[in-house]
Every structure is written in structure tokens, then in C-alpha cells.
């Protein structure tokens, strides 16, 4: 077996022109034109509108190459395209090999005897917008309101056509690797890695293998299985392959893989090698983790549970929904991916839902989820629209599903296959259905076939060890209460789209909250990359262009006036928008974690962005941590201190995700904003494992009234030994009405071993203290935190590369809530 990559420098042109230009493969038309200075950056201002013509046009990519002698000496050669986006016509030396219509599939053509001394490979890409527009005229399909209509006609990422957080910039091009492969005698067609264990903890790895042979005699073939443990020790088994279909090995001293926060992410490397004699014919390598994952759905007093159980331990899923990390996916680097995934893990997340309007992600993405312990809820790539019901479309999807299930099923992190995003809700709750319309009923029957028959059959056949779920949200019963609180998962959007207050979160008790969110602006540094100073106004044309959720900027302002005072300037408004988002999501997550016996997970919409935009993300396009991500690090902590506030009543809870008991101390006090203590006490407790433990409840009606409630706060602290773990400050009046004084914020900065320590102290209460450094992005150990009167807090951060302590002191900016008005 030998491979020759064709990635690298190509040329491209707009079809029917003679202007050939340099191109990079993998890549795309937009990024190639941008690199050449032919178009403005579509992420800046409203330049997106100036490049809409690109996806309506046809394009040709071309390269010339010589086939390596190693590939040519093999018996058979194949052209393998891992990803063509999307409507491609592939020709080798003037001969058409085939046409493609699915960006999610791998396309392979036999090219034995097709080569010359110098070869020309040409790929013509047809404009996806022109295609779906024509199809939409032939047959109307519902599309998301913020997108180019008709995207469902094409097996291309739905969000490429626009979304309520993303631009309308459908990429075109070779978006994954492209290569020539050569084989002799036989190749591995498929290998299904499975795990088996008995009651005594013995674990075996079995691999079901399919071999494609070019000769009929298999007696000379052998397969070697090599298992490399996390500590580097190896086990090897070699078998003759004649008449065999599987190979297996018992794991010596197995080390389990656990989600983030529950144990180690022990990973094994598994290598399969197909040989004849001493010649290697083919090989495959897999990264695996030894674990069991079950979606537990059992009747209980509230309906039916929806709990992920890993290695026998019920896991409360703490995480977010993931979208493609760039509107142009070939720009996503492994370094940036790792930064985003590590940021999720650093915020104590243990699950990401790969949302159905995007992509089946790259191998690097799943490698990182395996390494950082992030369970993956994997949607099939359908979202918020209606799709064709014809047999050809279904067959295209069937092949797509088989290929991607086979590609990902061995992953330690893979927890669930889900049919689509919100489409069952569309049929039941969004008035898609028209019982009197024959065409609509045919489309609904197509939905039923796709998500209740075809896709579950693929999963059952190709990955029987992983659960399938028909839609998110769903009750698991076709077309029956898909967004209810008794069964399945729930998407709750009444707080954003319905404009309900944050208190509405406490009225919901989903079995699993797989989507909910509230928007914020990105950090001011990010806004400066797309909006000129004159455009930095919440209702300016550019700011509204970078807001895709209808009247989203107005929704933020409306909720902001419920919570905070009007800001004194635009930078303060940006700061308040991030605080507002963090407070709202904290309010919901703390409530659901307190009810973890009923609620089994919360996934925040969303963790990341694909361009610079106002959105629900906790990490912006550049990976900058918003206030929400810092808040998530606190409210997703393994041991959570939370206060259920209700008027003058305060109830302290400690919620633990630990698998053993946890002894601690809660210190609380009722004090005014200047730090004068009215009453205080402390309480030792033992938090139960995997449970919420109520600590103490109070009603301060005799101490807090209309005359002093603007000046009085309730402070609770969680201690472990002599270490303060967390501080919670709760209010008896709206935050905007607090009688705050200048807190006299003081920050002393010191440096040791390339780690900065910021000692933050105040004289009076300072809510939402923000630290920032001019000219550099830094992730602090905490940020946007409260400091009670007379208290101090230590925060750390890595020293920026090439910086000195004096530079840090000069670049440091600090503010708290009172500085916003």
C-alpha cells in the first residue's frame, strides 16, 4: 500500500473565463480569492453582501502531477477524495470519472491504467446557490428564516446557507484531503472495533474485518492486531486470514476511559496490519478508550429518565452545543481546535453536542474530545428544515450515514447518534404539517422514513453499541410531545425568543436540557475587528448586520434594562451584555443541577462562533472567553455552591458530581454593601455523591425590608479545610437598584515561574470584577467575579510570551459593575 497526496498548490478559475489563479487545496473559492486580494474580507462590515455572486458561479480547480513510482508499482490505483464541496465533476486526463452531490461522503474512483507521465486532474464545481434556487422553484422546501432558501435540496452543511448566528457564505472547493492510493492483492474495506467485557471486569477487543481482495487466493493473507496501552506496553496477535471475519485480543490490566471530571482519559492505540508474507498490504490505526456508555431510559415518578451512564456511573452532562468553528472550514487549524476543546474541559464541561446544521467534524476534533474527556452527542447533519423524500436522496443519505458511522463508531467520546436538530418540533409545533396537502404529507412520510427507519437501521447495523435518538428535541415517540418535560430531551427558548425573564428557567424540569441560551455581544476587542468607531452603536447598520437573530439586539437591551442600569457608553454596554448572558445561564444551570435526580444534563447553546457576531456563544470567533465561559467554570464545577433565592428567602445547596462523599463547610452572612455584618453563621456538612445536598434555608423577612433591601446582600462561602472554594453573593433587590458605592478596587500584581498573580481587594461590594490586558488575550483563572466588601480574591494567569511584569502592570484594566454607569 502506498499513498500520494495531491494536496498543495493548484490553480483555479471562474468557469468560462481564462484567468487561472493560484489556489490552495484543501481550500475553497472564497479563501483563495481572499488570499489573492480579489475580494474584501467577508467577515468585516457588510462585505458579505459583496461576495454573494461567488456561490452562484461555477468554478474549476486543476492540478498536474506525476504519479510516484511506489504508487505505480502497486496492482490497483484509486483516486480518493475525502471531501468535495459539493457539486463536483471530476476528470482525469480529460476523462470524466464521476459527479458528486454530497460534501459529507468520501468519493473514490478506480484509476488503474489511467495515468500518463504527466497527469491533469480537473474538478469543476457548480454554484450551490444557483442549484438550490432552481430546485426550490421545482419543489418548495421549508428553510430556516435566516438562510438562503432551498438548502435542504443539497447535502451540504445547512448553516453554509446562513443561520441566526452565521453568514450566508456557502463554501465551494476541495475541503478535505485528496490523494492517489495504490494497493496490491487486497485492502481493508472495513474494520469494526468493538469491546466485550464480563462480570469479572475482563475486557476484550474484537475487530470485525472486511477484506477486498484483488486475487481469489486468500491463504497467504494474515492480519496482525497490535494494542498499545496508555503506558506504551504492547500486545500483539497475528492470525491467518483465510475464512476468517474477526480478530480479538483480551486486554491485559485494562485502564478505563472516563469523561472529564470522573476519572482519567486512558487511551489505547489499536493497529491492524494486513500482510502477505513480509509485505504490508494495508493498515489502519484507531485511538480507543475502554468504557461502556448507555443512555438509560427508565420509568420514574416524573416520566422517563434520560441519563448517560458511563462505566456504570450516571453522569450529569455539563456542556454546550458545538457549531463549525469557521464559516470556511478549511481555515480551522488543529491548534485552534485544541484551544476550543481545552477551554471546554477547563470549564468542567464533559459533553459537546455536534449540532445537526453543521458538519461531521474532523478526526482532530474527535481525537481531542477523546483526550479531554468530552462526550460527543453527534447529530446527523439535518436541521430546522424539510428535506426531499425521494429514493435517490434517501440512498445518498444512507451511504453518507454508513460512511460517517463507520468513521466515528470506535471513538471513546462517542455517546449518541441523533437524527436531526428540531425537525420533529417543526412537524408537531411549528405548523409545517398540513393534513390536507398531499405533497406535505409525502414530505412528512419522507421524514418518518428517514429518521424513524433508515437512520436507526444504519446505526443498528453499523454501530449497535451506541444509542440512536430520532431528533433533538424529542420524546422518543414519533410526533408526540417532542419538547415535553416527561421524556427525552428539551430545547427551551422561551427566555430568549419568548422574552420571558430568567426566572422562567426555574419553572422547567426537563429530563435533559439539550439547548437553551441567551445572547451577548462578543468582547469589545472582537467588535473592533468588524465595526468602525462610527458603527459602534447597538442599533447601527453594521452592528445589526452582525446580529442574525431578528431583533436580537433589542432583546438584549430589553432584558438588560430588567437587570442593569443603562450603560454610560458602548464599551460598558458590551460588558453588560456579557454579564447579562452569564447571569441568565447561571440561573438556569444552578436550578437544574439542584434537581439532578430529575434533570440529567444541560447543554448550553452554544460554545463557539464561526465569525465575529452577536450570538449565544461563550467563546467568540477568536476563542476569547466571554463572561459566560468564566461563569460556566464556576457553575459546572464538580462541587457547586448555589443559593436558591426567592424574595427574602435564601436556601443554600451543594451539588456534587463526585462519586464519593465530600466534607466541607459553608460560611454565610447577611451584610450591607459596605461589609457591616447583620448576622452570620457556619455549617459543616457532608455532600452526598452524585446528588444535591440542601445545606440550610432562611427567611430574612424580619431583617430585610423595603427600606434596606437595596443595601443588604447575602454572602455564602464554600470552604474545604482552610481553603475557600467559592463565594456566592445574592441580592434582595434587582441588581440595577443596588446602592453600590465606589469599591476602591485595588489590584496588586506579582510574578513567579511565568505565572501572574492578581490580588484583587475592595472596600465595599464589587460585583462582576473584570480584569483585562491591553494588547494581548489572556485566560485568567477567574473573571467577572464578585468581591464582597472588605474581602480580597487572588486570580492567576500565564505571563504573555515576551512580556515583563512592568508591561502587565501598565496594560492592566480593571472594572466592576459600578463603572458601567
RAKADA-V228306 format. One record per residue. N is the residue number from 1. OMEGA is omega in radians with two decimals (NA if undefined). NEAR is the number of other C-alpha atoms within 8 Angstrom. Layout:
((N	OMEGA	NEAR) (N	OMEGA	NEAR))
This chain:
((1	3.03	11) (2	3.13	9) (3	3.07	9) (4	-3.14	10) (5	3.04	8) (6	3.10	9) (7	3.12	10) (8	-3.07	7) (9	3.05	9) (10	2.93	11) (11	3.11	12) (12	3.11	12) (13	2.90	12) (14	-3.05	10) (15	-3.14	9) (16	2.94	4) (17	-3.13	6) (18	-3.11	5) (19	3.08	6) (20	-3.06	7) (21	3.11	7) (22	-3.12	9) (23	3.08	11) (24	3.12	12) (25	-0.03	12) (26	-3.12	13) (27	-3.11	14) (28	-3.05	15) (29	-3.10	11) (30	-3.08	9) (31	3.08	9) (32	3.10	12) (33	3.13	10) (34	3.13	11) (35	-3.13	7) (36	-3.10	7) (37	-3.10	7) (38	3.12	7) (39	3.04	9) (40	3.10	7) (41	-3.05	8) (42	3.13	12) (43	-3.08	10) (44	3.11	10) (45	3.06	10) (46	3.13	10) (47	3.06	11) (48	-3.09	14) (49	-3.09	7) (50	-3.08	8) (51	-3.13	9) (52	-3.11	10) (53	-3.01	7) (54	-3.06	9) (55	3.01	14) (56	-3.08	10) (57	3.05	11) (58	-3.04	11) (59	3.10	13) (60	3.03	12) (61	-3.06	14) (62	3.01	11) (63	2.99	10) (64	-3.08	8) (65	2.97	8) (66	3.13	8) (67	-3.12	11) (68	-3.13	7) (69	3.13	6) (70	3.13	7) (71	-3.10	16) (72	-3.11	10) (73	3.09	6) (74	-3.07	12) (75	-3.10	10) (76	3.07	10) (77	-3.12	14) (78	2.92	12) (79	-3.09	12) (80	3.11	12) (81	-3.10	12) (82	-3.14	10) (83	3.06	14) (84	-3.02	14) (85	-0.05	14) (86	-3.10	15) (87	-3.00	13) (88	3.01	13) (89	-2.96	12) (90	-3.13	12) (91	3.08	12) (92	-3.14	12) (93	3.06	9) (94	-3.13	7) (95	3.14	6) (96	3.08	8) (97	-3.14	9) (98	3.13	8) (99	-3.12	8) (100	3.14	10) (101	-3.10	9) (102	-3.10	14) (103	-3.05	11) (104	-3.08	11) (105	2.96	11) (106	-3.11	9) (107	-3.06	9) (108	3.07	8) (109	3.01	9) (110	-3.09	8) (111	3.10	10) (112	3.13	9) (113	-3.12	4) (114	-2.99	7) (115	2.97	10) (116	3.11	6) (117	3.01	6) (118	-3.01	9) (119	3.08	12) (120	3.07	11) (121	-3.12	11) (122	3.06	12) (123	3.06	11) (124	3.10	12) (125	3.08	15) (126	-3.09	11) (127	-3.08	14) (128	-3.13	13) (129	3.08	11) (130	-3.12	10) (131	-3.06	9) (132	3.10	14) (133	3.10	10) (134	3.12	8) (135	-3.12	11) (136	3.08	12) (137	3.12	7) (138	-3.09	6) (139	-3.10	6) (140	3.02	8) (141	3.09	13) (142	3.11	8) (143	3.05	13) (144	-3.02	9) (145	-3.07	5) (146	-3.04	9) (147	2.99	11) (148	-3.04	10) (149	2.98	12) (150	-3.09	13) (151	-3.13	12) (152	3.11	13) (153	-3.01	11) (154	3.10	9) (155	-3.12	10) (156	-3.09	11) (157	-3.12	11) (158	-3.08	13) (159	3.07	11) (160	-3.12	15) (161	-3.14	14) (162	3.09	14) (163	-3.10	14) (164	2.96	9) (165	-3.00	12) (166	-3.10	13) (167	3.06	11) (168	-3.07	13) (169	-3.08	11) (170	3.13	9) (171	3.12	12) (172	3.04	13) (173	3.07	13) (174	-2.97	13) (175	3.05	13) (176	-3.05	11) (177	3.07	13) (178	-2.98	14) (179	2.95	12) (180	3.08	13) (181	3.10	13) (182	-3.12	14) (183	3.03	15) (184	3.06	11) (185	-3.07	9) (186	3.07	12) (187	3.04	12) (188	3.13	12) (189	-3.12	8) (190	3.05	9) (191	-3.10	9) (192	-3.12	10) (193	-3.14	9) (194	3.13	10) (195	3.13	9) (196	3.11	8) (197	3.11	9) (198	-3.06	7) (199	-3.13	5) (200	3.12	5) (201	3.09	6) (202	-3.10	10) (203	3.07	11) (204	3.03	11) (205	3.07	12) (206	3.14	12) (207	3.03	11) (208	-2.98	12) (209	3.00	12) (210	-3.12	9) (211	3.00	9) (212	-3.05	8) (213	3.08	9) (214	3.05	7) (215	-3.04	7) (216	-3.06	5) (217	3.14	5) (218	-3.05	9) (219	-3.08	7) (220	-3.07	10) (221	3.03	12) (222	3.12	13) (223	3.10	12) (224	3.08	13) (225	3.11	13) (226	3.13	11) (227	-3.14	11) (228	-3.10	12) (229	3.12	10) (230	3.14	9) (231	3.08	5) (232	3.11	6) (233	-3.04	7) (234	2.92	8) (235	-3.08	7) (236	3.06	8) (237	3.13	8) (238	-3.09	8) (239	2.94	8) (240	-2.97	10) (241	-3.12	12) (242	3.06	9) (243	3.13	4) (244	3.10	6) (245	-3.12	8) (246	3.10	8) (247	-3.08	10) (248	-3.11	9) (249	3.06	8) (250	-3.05	8) (251	3.07	9) (252	3.05	4) (253	-3.02	4) (254	3.08	8) (255	-3.03	7) (256	3.00	10) (257	-3.12	13) (258	2.99	14) (259	3.12	15) (260	3.12	14) (261	-3.09	8) (262	-3.11	8) (263	-3.09	8) (264	3.05	9) (265	3.14	14) (266	-3.09	11) (267	3.10	13) (268	2.99	11) (269	-3.14	11) (270	-3.12	12) (271	3.04	12) (272	3.13	11) (273	3.08	12) (274	-3.03	14) (275	2.87	13) (276	-3.01	10) (277	3.12	7) (278	-3.11	5) (279	3.07	6) (280	-3.12	10) (281	-3.09	14) (282	3.08	12) (283	3.04	10) (284	3.13	7) (285	-3.10	8) (286	2.97	8) (287	-3.07	12) (288	3.02	11) (289	-3.14	13) (290	-3.11	12) (291	2.92	10) (292	3.05	8) (293	-3.13	10) (294	2.96	10) (295	-3.04	10) (296	3.10	9) (297	-3.09	8) (298	3.11	7) (299	3.04	8) (300	-3.02	7) (301	-3.13	5) (302	-3.10	7) (303	3.13	8) (304	-3.11	13) (305	3.09	14) (306	-2.95	14) (307	3.04	13) (308	-3.12	14) (309	-3.10	13) (310	-3.12	13) (311	3.11	8) (312	-3.10	6) (313	3.08	6) (314	-3.04	9) (315	2.93	10) (316	-3.08	10) (317	3.11	12) (318	-3.07	12) (319	-3.06	13) (320	3.03	14) (321	-3.03	15) (322	3.02	12) (323	3.06	14) (324	-3.01	11) (325	3.04	11) (326	3.07	11) (327	3.04	12) (328	-2.92	9) (329	-3.14	9) (330	3.10	10) (331	-3.10	7) (332	-3.13	10) (333	3.08	7) (334	3.14	7) (335	3.13	6) (336	3.09	9) (337	-3.12	12) (338	3.10	10) (339	-3.12	9) (340	-3.12	11) (341	3.11	11) (342	3.10	9) (343	3.07	8) (344	3.14	12) (345	3.14	13) (346	3.08	8) (347	3.08	13) (348	3.07	14) (349	3.10	15) (350	3.12	15) (351	2.94	13) (352	3.03	14) (353	3.10	13) (354	-2.94	15) (355	-2.99	13) (356	3.09	13) (357	-3.08	13) (358	-2.96	13) (359	2.70	12) (360	-2.91	10) (361	-3.06	8) (362	3.07	6) (363	3.13	6) (364	3.13	8) (365	-3.10	10) (366	3.01	11) (367	-3.09	9) (368	3.08	10) (369	3.05	13) (370	-3.03	15) (371	-3.08	9) (372	3.03	12) (373	3.12	13) (374	3.06	15) (375	-3.12	13) (376	2.92	13) (377	-3.01	13) (378	2.98	14) (379	2.80	14) (380	-2.89	11) (381	3.04	14) (382	-3.09	12) (383	2.81	11) (384	3.14	11) (385	3.10	12) (386	-3.06	11) (387	-3.13	9) (388	-3.11	10) (389	-3.02	11) (390	-3.06	7) (391	-3.11	6) (392	3.11	6) (393	-3.14	9) (394	-3.14	10) (395	3.07	8) (396	3.13	9) (397	-3.14	8) (398	3.13	11) (399	3.08	9) (400	-3.11	11) (401	3.13	11) (402	-3.11	11) (403	-3.07	10) (404	3.03	11) (405	3.11	11) (406	-3.12	12) (407	-2.95	7) (408	-2.94	8) (409	-3.12	10) (410	-2.98	13) (411	3.08	11) (412	-3.04	11) (413	-3.04	12) (414	-3.07	13) (415	-3.02	13) (416	2.90	12) (417	-3.13	13) (418	-3.00	13) (419	-3.04	15) (420	3.07	15) (421	2.92	14) (422	-3.09	11) (423	3.06	13) (424	3.04	13) (425	3.12	13) (426	-3.11	12) (427	-3.05	12) (428	-2.95	13) (429	-3.00	7) (430	3.04	7) (431	3.00	8) (432	-2.98	8) (433	3.03	9) (434	-3.05	8) (435	-3.09	7) (436	-3.07	5) (437	-3.06	7) (438	-3.12	7) (439	3.10	6) (440	3.12	10) (441	3.05	12) (442	3.11	9) (443	3.09	12) (444	3.08	10) (445	3.07	9) (446	3.06	11) (447	-3.13	12) (448	3.14	9) (449	-3.06	9) (450	-2.92	10) (451	3.10	13) (452	-3.12	11) (453	-3.02	9) (454	-3.07	10) (455	3.07	12) (456	3.09	11) (457	3.09	8) (458	-3.14	12) (459	-3.14	15) (460	-3.11	8) (461	-2.99	7) (462	-3.11	9) (463	-3.08	11) (464	-3.12	8) (465	-3.13	5) (466	-3.11	13) (467	3.04	11) (468	3.11	10) (469	-2.91	11) (470	-3.07	12) (471	2.99	13) (472	0.19	16) (473	3.12	15) (474	3.01	19) (475	-3.05	14) (476	3.07	9) (477	-3.03	7) (478	3.02	9) (479	-3.14	9) (480	3.07	7) (481	-3.05	8) (482	-3.11	16) (483	-3.11	11) (484	-3.09	12) (485	-3.11	11) (486	-3.04	10) (487	2.97	14) (488	-3.10	16) (489	-3.03	17) (490	2.94	17) (491	-3.08	11) (492	-3.07	8) (493	-3.13	10) (494	-3.14	9) (495	3.11	14) (496	-3.06	11) (497	-3.12	6) (498	3.08	7) (499	3.04	9) (500	3.11	9) (501	3.14	7) (502	3.14	9) (503	3.13	8) (504	3.11	10) (505	-3.08	10) (506	3.07	9) (507	-3.09	6) (508	3.12	7) (509	-3.12	10) (510	3.03	13) (511	3.07	17) (512	-3.13	13) (513	-3.04	15) (514	3.04	14) (515	2.93	13) (516	-3.10	11) (517	3.07	12) (518	-3.03	12) (519	2.93	13) (520	2.94	14) (521	2.99	10) (522	3.09	14) (523	-3.06	12) (524	3.09	8) (525	-3.11	6) (526	3.10	10) (527	3.14	12) (528	3.13	9) (529	-3.13	9) (530	-3.11	10) (531	3.08	13) (532	-3.11	8) (533	-3.12	6) (534	3.13	6) (535	-3.05	10) (536	3.10	11) (537	-2.98	8) (538	-3.11	8) (539	3.06	7) (540	-3.14	9) (541	-3.09	7) (542	3.12	10) (543	3.10	13) (544	3.04	11) (545	3.10	9) (546	3.01	9) (547	-3.00	14) (548	-3.12	13) (549	3.07	8) (550	-3.12	6) (551	-3.04	6) (552	3.13	10) (553	3.08	10) (554	3.09	7) (555	3.10	10) (556	-3.12	11) (557	-3.13	8) (558	3.13	8) (559	3.14	11) (560	-3.14	13) (561	3.03	9) (562	-2.97	8) (563	-3.03	10) (564	3.00	10) (565	3.10	9) (566	-3.09	8) (567	-3.07	10) (568	3.13	8) (569	-3.05	7) (570	3.13	10) (571	3.10	7) (572	3.09	12) (573	3.10	12) (574	3.11	13) (575	-3.13	10) (576	3.14	12) (577	3.12	13) (578	3.07	15) (579	-3.12	12) (580	3.12	12) (581	-3.10	14) (582	-3.12	13) (583	-3.13	10) (584	-3.12	10) (585	3.05	12) (586	-3.10	11) (587	3.14	11) (588	-3.06	11) (589	3.13	10) (590	3.10	10) (591	-3.08	11) (592	3.08	13) (593	3.08	11) (594	3.14	10) (595	-3.05	10) (596	3.02	12) (597	-3.14	6) (598	-3.12	10) (599	-3.02	13) (600	3.11	16) (601	3.04	15) (602	3.05	14) (603	-3.07	17) (604	2.96	13) (605	0.09	13) (606	-3.11	13) (607	-2.94	14) (608	3.12	14) (609	3.09	16) (610	3.02	11) (611	-3.12	10) (612	-2.96	14) (613	2.91	13) (614	-3.07	12) (615	-3.13	12) (616	-3.00	12) (617	3.00	12) (618	3.01	12) (619	-3.09	14) (620	-3.05	14) (621	-3.13	13) (622	-3.12	6) (623	3.12	10) (624	-3.14	9) (625	2.96	11) (626	3.10	12) (627	-3.13	13) (628	-3.08	14) (629	3.03	12) (630	3.11	13) (631	3.12	12) (632	3.10	13) (633	3.11	11) (634	-3.04	9) (635	3.01	10) (636	-3.14	11) (637	-3.13	10) (638	3.03	10) (639	-3.00	9) (640	2.92	12) (641	3.07	13) (642	3.14	10) (643	3.07	11) (644	-3.07	9) (645	-3.13	10) (646	-3.09	6) (647	3.11	6) (648	-3.11	10) (649	3.12	11) (650	3.12	13) (651	-3.11	12) (652	3.11	13) (653	2.92	15) (654	-3.12	14) (655	-3.05	16) (656	2.99	15) (657	3.13	11) (658	-3.12	11) (659	3.05	7) (660	-3.13	7) (661	-3.10	9) (662	-3.14	10) (663	-3.13	9) (664	-3.12	12) (665	3.00	12) (666	2.99	12) (667	-3.12	12) (668	3.08	11) (669	2.97	12) (670	-3.06	12) (671	3.06	14) (672	-3.03	11) (673	3.09	15) (674	3.08	10) (675	3.09	11) (676	-3.03	7) (677	3.10	9) (678	3.11	8) (679	3.14	7) (680	3.10	9) (681	3.04	7) (682	-3.05	8) (683	3.04	8) (684	-3.07	8) (685	2.96	9) (686	3.12	8) (687	3.10	14) (688	3.10	11) (689	3.06	11) (690	-3.04	11) (691	2.97	11) (692	3.14	14) (693	3.03	10) (694	-3.09	8) (695	3.11	10) (696	3.08	7) (697	-3.07	8) (698	2.90	7) (699	-3.07	8) (700	-3.11	9) (701	-3.13	8) (702	-3.09	6) (703	-3.13	5) (704	-3.13	12) (705	-3.03	8) (706	-3.09	6) (707	-3.09	6) (708	-3.01	8) (709	3.11	12) (710	-3.08	11) (711	-3.03	10) (712	3.10	13) (713	3.09	13) (714	-3.10	11) (715	3.06	13) (716	-3.14	13) (717	3.08	13) (718	-3.09	13) (719	2.97	13) (720	-3.03	10) (721	3.14	6) (722	-3.12	5) (723	3.06	6) (724	-3.07	9) (725	-3.03	8) (726	3.06	8) (727	3.09	11) (728	3.10	11) (729	-3.14	10) (730	-3.00	9) (731	3.11	11) (732	3.11	11) (733	3.05	8) (734	-3.10	10) (735	-3.09	8) (736	-3.10	8) (737	-3.13	8) (738	3.13	9) (739	-3.09	7) (740	3.01	10) (741	3.07	8) (742	-3.05	7) (743	-3.09	11) (744	3.14	7) (745	3.11	12) (746	-3.13	8) (747	3.00	8) (748	-3.08	7) (749	3.08	10) (750	-3.07	8) (751	3.04	10) (752	3.09	6) (753	3.11	4) (754	3.06	7) (755	3.09	10) (756	3.01	12) (757	3.12	11) (758	3.13	11) (759	-3.03	12) (760	3.12	12) (761	-3.11	12) (762	3.03	16) (763	3.07	11) (764	-3.03	15) (765	3.08	16) (766	3.09	15) (767	2.96	11) (768	3.10	12) (769	3.13	14) (770	3.01	10) (771	3.10	10) (772	3.07	9) (773	3.06	11) (774	2.97	7) (775	-3.13	5) (776	3.05	6) (777	-3.13	6) (778	2.99	9) (779	3.12	7) (780	3.08	9) (781	3.04	7) (782	3.12	8) (783	-3.09	12) (784	-3.06	13) (785	3.09	9) (786	3.01	12) (787	3.12	14) (788	-3.08	14) (789	3.09	13) (790	-3.07	11) (791	3.06	9) (792	-3.13	9) (793	3.08	8) (794	3.12	8) (795	3.14	12) (796	3.06	11) (797	3.07	11) (798	3.06	10) (799	3.11	10) (800	-3.08	7) (801	3.11	4) (802	-3.09	4) (803	3.01	8) (804	3.10	7) (805	3.14	9) (806	3.08	6) (807	3.13	8) (808	-3.12	10) (809	-3.14	8) (810	-3.07	6) (811	-3.03	10) (812	2.99	10) (813	3.13	8) (814	3.07	9) (815	3.03	10) (816	-2.97	11) (817	-3.06	10) (818	-3.14	10) (819	-3.10	7) (820	-3.12	12) (821	NA	9))
